[in-house]
Amino acid sequence: MSSENDHPGALGLWAPLESMRSSKLPAFAAEVEALGYTTLWIPETTGRDPFASAAFLLSATTHLRIATGIANIYHRHPGAMAQAAWTLAEQSGGRFLLGLGVSHSRMVEGVRGLSYGRPVASMRAYLAQMDEAPYNAVPPSDPPKRVLAALGPRMLELARDAADGAHPYWGHPEHTARAREILGPDKLLCVEQKVVLEKNPSDAREAARAQLAHYAELPNYRRHWQRIGFSDDDLAGDCSDRVVDGLVAWGDESAIASRIREHRDAGADHVCIQPIPVGAPFGRIDLGAVRALASLGTA
C-alpha cells in the first residue's frame, strides 16, 4: 500500500526562490505549509541546486511535499538523479516528488555547452538508465514518484508509460483535458498555472506579458502554444490578449478560483499556482497573493 505522501494534494505553490536569501527559506516553507499548500514546487535554471534546496526545505517542514519543477536531465547522470530522488524520499518519509524535463536547447547547448538530443528519445533513454541504476542504501517505504514536464502528445505518452504522470507548464484547461485523455485515469496530472491577483485588466496583462516575454522565443513553448490553438498572429510581438488571458489567470480570488476549477474539471489531480507580482522584476513571487489564495485549495 502506498503512503498518503504519494499524492501531491489539491493545491500547490510553484515558487522561484532564487531572489530569496537561503536564511529566509525555512520560514517561507513553514508559512507555505501552515497556509495549507500541499506541495511546494521549485525550479532549476542557473541558480541553486534543486536537490540541495529540497533537502533544506524538507528539513524545515513536517508534512509539506517538495517537488522539482523541473530537474534538467542534461545536468546529471541518470544514476545521480536516481540517487538524489531515493535519498530525499527516504529522508523525508516520502515527501519528495521528482519532476524531470528536457529543458531547452538554448539552455542546454547555449548556456551549459552540452549536446541537446531529440526530446522524447532522450527522455526515454534517460528513464531506462535511471531504472537500471543501483541503489544500496536503506530504501524509502515507497519508491519516489516521478513526473515529466510533458506538453506534446508523445512526451505525455512517455509520461504515461514510463513515469507516474506529467507536470505541464504554461498550459490552459483545454490542454489539461487533452493531457488527461492521453495519460488515462490513473496517472498523476500536476498542472502549473500562473496567476496575477489584480483586477485591473491593463495592470494584470502587463504583468502577465512581462512573464511571457521570457518564454515566448523558446521553440518548445511556441510549438506547444501553437498546438493548443494559438496562431502566429496571436504569438507575434507582445502576444495577443487571447494568449495572455488563456495562459495566465488574473483578476480577484473568485476569477482565479474559477480557473483552478476548470483545470480540476478537465482532469487535473493537482494544480500548482505561480503568483506573479505586478510591477516587480522577473523571478519574484507575489507573497501577498500566496497568502490570499491559499484558501482556494479547499474551494
N, C-alpha and C positions, 0 to 999 in steps of 0.2 A: 504494500500500500504506500502511495506517495504521501509526502508531508504537505501541510497547508501552505508551506512556503513555495511549493512548486508553481503556484499561480500568482501572477503579478498583481492581482487585485483590480478593483474597478477603475480608480483614478490615480494616475501617476503624475510626476513632475519631471519634465526634461529640462535640465539646467546647465548652461555653460558656466562653469565655476572658475575659469581661469583668471578673471578680474578680481576675484576674492582671495585675500590672503589665506594661507593654509591655517593660520591660527584661528580664523573665523569659521572654518568649515565644520568643526564638531558642533558648534552652537547652531549653525544653519541646518545641519542634518537633523539635529534633535528637534528643532522647531518644525521642520517638514514632517517628521514623524508625529509630533504632537498635534499638528493640524489635521492629520488623518490621511495624508497621501500614503499610498501603499508601496510605491516604488519610486526611487529617485534614479533617473537616467542621466549618465554623464558621457560626454562625447570624447573622441580622441582626434586631435588635429596635430598641432605642433607644440602643445603645452605639456602639462603634467602627464605622467604615465597613468593610464586609467586604472590599472590593476593595483598600483600602489595607493592611488586615491580611493579606490573601492575598499581596500583593507582599512584605510584610515577612517572612512565614513562608516563602515560596518562596525568598527570598534567603538564608535561614538553613539550607536543606536542599539535598540534591543529587538525590534520587530520590523523596521523599515528594510525593504529589499533594495539592493543596489544593482543596477543594470548598466552595461556598456552600450552606448548608442551612438556610434558603434566602434568596436575594436577593429583596426585595419589588418587584414590578413597578410599584407605585404610587409608589415613591420616585425613579424615574429615567425619563427619556425613553428610549424603545427604542433610539435611536441611541447614547446614552451607555452603555447596558447592553451593546450590541454592541461598542462601542469598548473597554470595560473587559475584556470576555472575550477579544477578539482580542489585545489588548495583553499581557495576562497569559499567554495561551497562547504567544505568540511569545517573550516574555522568559524563560519558564520551560522552553522546549523541550517544550511540550505537557503540562505537569504541572498544568494548571488545569482544573477541571470546574465548569461553571456550573449551579447549581441555582436554579430560578426558582419563585416561588409567588405566589398572590394574597393571602396573609396572611388577615386577619380584619377585618370591618367596624369592630370596636371599636378596632383598631389604626390602620386607615387613616382612618376618619372621626373617631373619638373622640380619638385621640392626635395625628394629623397634620393633621386638618381637611381631608381630601381626600374626593372623592366615590368611593364604592365601587360598582363595577358588578357585573353578573352574571358569576360567576367564569369559566365556560368561554368565554363570548363575549369577555370582556375579555382573557383569556389568548390566545385565538386571534388577535384583532386585534393584540395586542402582538407576538406572534411574527412575524406578517406584516410589521409595521413594522421589527422587528429585521432581518429578511431583506432588506428594501429599503434599509437604511441604508448609505451609502457608507463604505468604509474604505480609505484610500490609503497607509497605511504598509506597510513590509515585512511580509508576512503570515507567520503561523506555517507550519510544514511541513504541518500538517493543520488544518482549521477546528476551533475549540474545540467540544467536545461540550456539550450542554445537556440537563438532565433536569428534569422538572416535579414539583413537590410534589403528586402526584396521589393522591387517595383514592377518589373515586367513579368509576363506570364511564365517564361522559362525559369527565372530565378524563384518565383513563387512555387513552381512545381518542385524545384530542388528543395525549397524550404519545407514543403510537404513530405518529400521522400527521404530526406537526409538530415532533417533538423526537427525541432519541436514547434516550429512556427515561423512567423515573419514579423518584422518591425518596419513597416512602411513609413517613409519620411516625405513630407511635402505632398501629401495626397488630399483627397476630399472624400466624402461619404460614398460617392459612386465608385471610386476606386476601392474603398473598403469592401463594398459589396462584391466587386469582381475578385478581390483577393480571397474573400471567404469562399466564393464558389470554387476557386482553384484549390485552396487549402483543404476543403472539406470541413466537416463539423468538429473534428477532434483535435485540430492543431491550434496553437495559440496565435492570436492576431492582435498584436500590440501596436496601436496606431499613434503616431505623433501628430499633434495638432497645434499649430501656432495660433496664439490668441493675443488680441490687443484690447485691454479693458478701457475703452474710450468710446463715448457715444458720438462725438463729433466726427462726421464722415471724413472730412479733409485731414484732420489730425491722425485719425486711425489709419487711413490709407497711406498717408505719408510714412508712418512708422512701419507699416507692412512692406511698402516698396523699398525702404532702406534695407530691410532684411532680404527681400527678393533679389536685390541687386548683387548680393554676394554669391548667389547661386545661379543666376539666370544664364551665365555664359558657360556653365558646366554641361557638357554634352549629355551626360547621363540623365540629368534632371530635365533638360529641354526635351529629350526624346520621351521621357516619362510624361511630361505635361502635354505633349502633342498626342501621345497615346490615349490620355484620359480626356481629350476633347478640346484642347486649346489650339487655336490656329496660329500660323506665323504672325498674322496681324495682331492677335491677342498678345503675343510674346515680344513684339517689337518695342524698342525703346524702354520706357519705364514699366511696361506691361499694362494691359487694359484693366479697368475696374473689374471686369468679369474674372480675370485671373486673380486679382487681389482678393476679391470677395469669395472666390471659390476656394482658395488655398489658405486664407487667414480668416479666422472667426473674430469679428470685432463687434463692439457695442457694450451693452450692460451685461450684468450677470445672467439675465434671462436669455439674451441672444447667444451667449457663449454656451450656456446650458443646452440650448436647442441644438447647437452643432454637435455637442458631445452625444446627445441622444440620437442624432442622425447616424453617427458612427456606430453606436451600440445597436440600433435597429438594423443597420447594414451588416452586422455580424462581428463587430469588434468585441473581443474579450476584455480589452484594456485600452484606455485612451490616456496618453501622457501629454499634458498640455505644456506648451512652452510660452510663457507670458513675455511679450515684447514690450519694453517701455517706450513711451512717446518722448522723442527728443533726446535720446541717450545714444551713446556710441554703440556700434555693433558689438555683440558679445556680452552685453549686460542683460540682467533679468529684472523684471518688474516685481520687486518684493511686495509691494502693496497688493498687486494682483495675485501673487502667490497666496497671500493671507485671505484675500476676499473670495477667491474661487475655490478654496479647499472644500467648502461645503457641497460643491457640485458632485463630489464622489458619492453622495447619497441621494442626489436629485433624481 
